[in-house]
Amino acid sequence: MEELLLTKIPVVATLTAVFFLLTAAQTLHALFLAARKNARPVSAATVYEALLVVHLYLATATMLSAYANHGTLLLHLRVTALPLSALLWFNLALAVMGLALAIRYRKPVMTWEIVLFALCSPPVIDAAGTFAPYLFIADAAFLTFRVSAGLILDIRRFRNSITQLSAIEAVDRLPEGLAMAEKSGRVLYMNDAMRWCLMELGFATDLSDVSMLWENLCEIAKRGAAPINDVLPEGVRIQVGEGNVRLFKRDTAEVNGKTYRRLTAIDVTEEKRLNNTIARTNNLLEQANRELEESLAGVREVARNEAMLHMKERVHDTIGQRLSILHRYLEDGNSNPKVLDQVTDLVRSMMEDLARTDDEQSPTELASIVHAFELVGVRLE
C-alpha cells in the first residue's frame, strides 16, 4: 500500500476533502434512515448504511495519512495509532454484507458498490500497485453520486412525512389554543395561540403553572368586562383582544397511561357573529309577522264590513219589499185560507233568498217579488 504515499498532493488533498464530506453526508443519511417511522431501528439496511459511514471514515483516514506522508499509513487516534492496512479489511467484510443484502432484497443495482468495496481491500490495493489511487478515485466518484442521491431523497421524504417535530410545528400553527399540564399544574406544552390568548388576558408570558388558571378565567368572565363574557355549561366564553371571542374548555387526556390536564381555547368569533346575524334576522321576521297579522286583521275587518254591507243591500233590494207587503197584509187582518197559503209561500221564499249564495242567479227572486205584490193587488210585468 506504499504506492498511496506516492500519490500527488493535490489528488490526495481533494480525495481527503471529498471523503470527509461524504462521511458527514452519509452520517446524516444513516440518521434519517434510523429516524424513519416505518423502519425498524435494528434492520439490516440501517446497519449497512451505518457501516458505510465507517468505510468512508477509513477512506478519509487513509487519504489524510497519505497526505501527511508519515511513511506508513496509520490511523492516528488520540492515544494510539493503528495500521490502516489491517483496518481496510473491513471493506471486504462490508462487501460481503452488501452482497447478502442484494440477494435478500433482490437489488442487483448494489453490484457496483459491492465491487468497489471489495476493490478497496488490502490485497486488491497491493495488487493494483501504481493504480491503487484510482481505486479510491472510483470509490469517491460512485459514493458521491450514491450519498448525494440518498440525502436528497431523505430531505424530500422528510418534508413530506409526519415526524415528531412536524407534528409539534403543526400544533403550534393551529388557530385553536392548546395547553397540556400535569395534575400538579406544571405546564408541559403550550402552543402559540394559547400563549397569545393568555397574554391578551393579562397573564404572564412565561406562565409555567396553570393550577389556578381555570378559576382566574371564570373570574374574568364573571366580571363582565365585555357583554359576551359568560360562564357556560360547556366552558368559559371570553372576548380576547379586539373582536376575537374564545371558548375555553378543560378536560383530561391520557398519554402513555398517564393522565394530564388539557385546556383548549376554541375560536368562536365566527360562530358568535353568525348567531348575532340569526338573532337580528329572527327579530326582523317577528316584526314582519306582527305586521302581517295586523294586516290580516284589517283585511278580516274589511271583509266583515263588506259582507255586512252586502247583506244590508240584499235585504233592502230583494227582501225588504216582501217584508213591507207582509206587514201590510198582517195589518189588514185577512183570514182567507187561500191567502194564508200565499203568505206562507212568501215567507218560505224569503228564507230561501237569505240562504242563497251570492254567485247564484236569482230569477226566482223576481218571481217572488211579483207574487208578493199580487197579494196587495199590484200586478207587475
Salt bridges, closest charged atoms under 4 A:
GLU49 OE1 - HIS29 NE2 3.45
GLU49 OE2 - ARG146 NH2 2.79
GLU113 OE1 - ARG146 NE 2.94
ASP139 OD2 - HIS55 NE2 2.81
ASP154 OD2 - HIS29 ND1 2.28
ASP154 OD1 - ARG157 NH1 3.12
GLU169 OE2 - ARG173 NH2 2.66
GLU182 OE2 - ARG186 NH2 2.73
ASP192 OD1 - ARG195 NH1 3.23
GLU219 OE2 - ARG223 NH1 3.87
ASP251 OD2 - ARG262 NH2 2.92
GLU270 OE2 - ARG273 NH2 2.31
GLU301 OE2 - ARG304 NH2 2.84
ASP317 OD1 - HIS316 ND1 3.09
GLU331 OE2 - HIS327 ND1 3.36
ASP345 OD1 - ARG348 NH1 2.87
ASP353 OD2 - ARG322 NH2 2.44
ASP353 OD1 - ARG356 NH1 2.38
ASP358 OD1 - HIS310 NE2 3.09
ASP358 OD1 - ARG314 NH1 3.61
GLU360 OE1 - ARG356 NE 3.68
GLU365 OE2 - ARG356 NH1 3.51
GLU374 OE1 - HIS371 ND1 3.85
GLU381 OE2 - ARG379 NH1 2.42
